[in-house]
């Protein structure tokens, strides 16, 4: 039982790490397309730094939780999706964006911290229907992966 939980956490960390890069890349490509065209394939580096921490934390916790559960209902998956999507969006849109800009630029003098905290929070609430749906999809795949690897029942 203990080894199964540790495997769930490790797979959650790896899944979260990979998914943070995929999600940031997808977000960049969609945003650049809507803004008039893709100018740089990889986009801005700060977004990758902003998303990596919440994805790793979220999926390591989910790996722990799902590896200990006998059966997870669809209702429970939707609740996990809502909480996870809100946390990831809130963190990456506020604290993560500030830290990402600091890491990439080397200072926070050019960052509108008040605006980032205010609008990041608003976006986390407004985009919740979209992010929760995307979250349900990726958490469902994560749960299926754990089941396939015999980590979750």
ChimeraX attribute file (.defattr): number of C-alpha atoms within 10 A of each C-alpha:
attribute: neighborCount
match mode: 1-to-1
recipient: residues
	/A:1	8
	/A:2	9
	/A:3	10
	/A:4	18
	/A:5	18
	/A:6	16
	/A:7	18
	/A:8	27
	/A:9	23
	/A:10	17
	/A:11	23
	/A:12	25
	/A:13	23
	/A:14	15
	/A:15	19
	/A:16	26
	/A:17	19
	/A:18	14
	/A:19	18
	/A:20	23
	/A:21	18
	/A:22	13
	/A:23	17
	/A:24	22
	/A:25	18
	/A:26	13
	/A:27	14
	/A:28	20
	/A:29	19
	/A:30	13
	/A:31	14
	/A:32	16
	/A:33	12
	/A:34	10
	/A:35	10
	/A:36	8
	/A:37	11
	/A:38	15
	/A:39	11
	/A:40	10
	/A:41	10
	/A:42	14
	/A:43	17
	/A:44	15
	/A:45	14
	/A:46	19
	/A:47	25
	/A:48	22
	/A:49	23
	/A:50	26
	/A:51	25
	/A:52	23
	/A:53	18
	/A:54	23
	/A:55	29
	/A:56	24
	/A:57	19
	/A:58	20
	/A:59	26
	/A:60	23
	/A:61	17
	/A:62	23
	/A:63	29
	/A:64	22
	/A:65	14
	/A:66	25
	/A:67	26
	/A:68	17
	/A:69	11
	/A:70	8
	/A:71	11
	/A:72	12
	/A:73	8
	/A:74	11
	/A:75	9
	/A:76	11
	/A:77	18
	/A:78	18
	/A:79	14
	/A:80	18
	/A:81	23
	/A:82	19
	/A:83	15
	/A:84	24
	/A:85	28
	/A:86	22
	/A:87	17
	/A:88	25
	/A:89	24
	/A:90	23
	/A:91	22
	/A:92	26
	/A:93	23
	/A:94	24
	/A:95	16
	/A:96	24
	/A:97	24
	/A:98	23
	/A:99	19
	/A:100	23
	/A:101	21
	/A:102	17
	/A:103	15
	/A:104	14
	/A:105	14
	/A:106	10
	/A:107	12
	/A:108	15
	/A:109	9
	/A:110	9
	/A:111	14
	/A:112	10
	/A:113	15
	/A:114	10
	/A:115	11
	/A:116	16
	/A:117	17
	/A:118	12
	/A:119	15
	/A:120	21
	/A:121	18
	/A:122	14
	/A:123	15
	/A:124	21
	/A:125	15
	/A:126	11
	/A:127	13
	/A:128	20
	/A:129	14
	/A:130	10
	/A:131	20
	/A:132	22
	/A:133	15
	/A:134	16
	/A:135	23
	/A:136	20
	/A:137	15
	/A:138	16
	/A:139	22
	/A:140	16
	/A:141	12
	/A:142	20
	/A:143	22
	/A:144	14
	/A:145	15
	/A:146	21
	/A:147	14
	/A:148	11
	/A:149	14
	/A:150	12
	/A:151	24
	/A:152	23
	/A:153	15
